[in-house]
Amino acid sequence: MRKEFDDGGLGIVEMLFRCNYLALVGGGKNPKYSPNKVIIWDDLKGKGIIELEFRSEVKNVKLRRDRIVIVLGNKVFVYTFSASPQKLQVYETTDNEKGLAALSPNPNSSILAFPGRQPGYVQIVDLNTLISRSSTATSHNTTTSTLTSNVSIIAAHTTTLSCLAISMDGTKVATASVKGTLIRVFDSSSGKLLNELRRGFDRAEIYSIAFSHDGTRLCVSSDKGTVHIFNLEFDFDSIEKAEGNISPYYGMLSIRDPISHTSSTGNRLSSLSFMKDLLPKYFSSEWSFAHFHVATEGRCICGFGSEKNTIIAICADGSCYKFSFDLRKGGECVRESYIKFLKRIEED
């Protein structure tokens, strides 16, 4: 689907799954809509059908068939997705210039994750558990109904969040901070830390984090140009049955490489990880089991493809890559295809 708006620019476009509804927010030098408005666009009708206006700039929008989530610089609004949207909740956050928020797309799960009130913290809300409570106003003897929800707090990092993602079923939340060295995965229900994954040892801006469809793997892109793939769970027996015997040193590198052993998930570990109680935490980190580099400048986001063991990377310059990875060998991924879907427009 392609839609051109000749009368102004857009800063945010969010599609509701693969249907005809889009959330639009104006952007650029000549915005089509005010940046403090959200327009729900019906592409079948070719017009906006819902308009929501706020006092400050809209940073992000997330859609489900039953909910509209709108992120401002320090607030998150939750509305019903209906002809006349009803405001259900407003949550306060720390400064959220990136508009970080993640909403599980599974119809049986409605988990929303967004920054907490303190830097590095995450708030988790199950939108299906919004509780209606009635209260009586004594002065006028009238009854009103308000919605409340239970909010879970996860202390994910000691510095400001840079990226946030949630698994398809809403059971796992992945986070990265502005340092960009570690990615942490938490159980969204209990807040328990499930995985701590190391992208690298130097600072980086994390552009995107994405879970695989079954929630067993994670891919991460950053301003370093490398996309890393991590295992969150790994069943050696199932791989052996599907692809033959596998070495217990899954994805092992040269003995001279300080990152040469593997964890129970199949990710790489430092060769000194057996001394983790005596050495700094760095040496006990889990590293990616597979990776690839994209030859482009600028922002790049990644996600798992519909084909088995594939990653799709889409970059700001209009380039799109598809890579495949080997579950047994790991290491460098294989580029399967490349297309350029945008032409560069030279400015006067």
Sequence and secondary structure as in RCSB ss.txt:
>XXXX:A:sequence
MRKEFDDGGLGIVEMLFRCNYLALVGGGKNPKYSPNKVIIWDDLKGKGIIELEFRSEVKNVKLRRDRIVIVLGNK
VFVYTFSASPQKLQVYETTDNEKGLAALSPNPNSSILAFPGRQPGYVQIVDLNTLISRSSTATSHNTTTSTLTSN
VSIIAAHTTTLSCLAISMDGTKVATASVKGTLIRVFDSSSGKLLNELRRGFDRAEIYSIAFSHDGTRLCVSSDKG
TVHIFNLEFDFDSIEKAEGNISPYYGMLSIRDPISHTSSTGNRLSSLSFMKDLLPKYFSSEWSFAHFHVATEGRC
ICGFGSEKNTIIAICADGSCYKFSFDLRKGGECVRESYIKFLKRIEED
>XXXX:A:secstr
     TT BEEEEEE TTSSEEEEEE SSSBSS TTEEEEEETTTTEEEEEEE SS   EEEE SSEEEEE SSE
EEEEE SSS  EEEEEE S  TT   EE   TT  EEEEE SSTTEEEEEEGGG EEEEEEETTTTEEEEEEE  
EEEEE  SS EEEEEE TTSSEEEEEETT SEEEEEETTT  EEEEEE  SS   EEEEEE TTSSEEEEEETTS
EEEEEESS  HHHHHHHH    SSTT   TTSSEEEE TTS EEETTGGGTTTS GGGG EE SEEEE   SS E
EEEE SSTTEEEEEETTSEEEEEE  TTT EE EEEEEEE S      
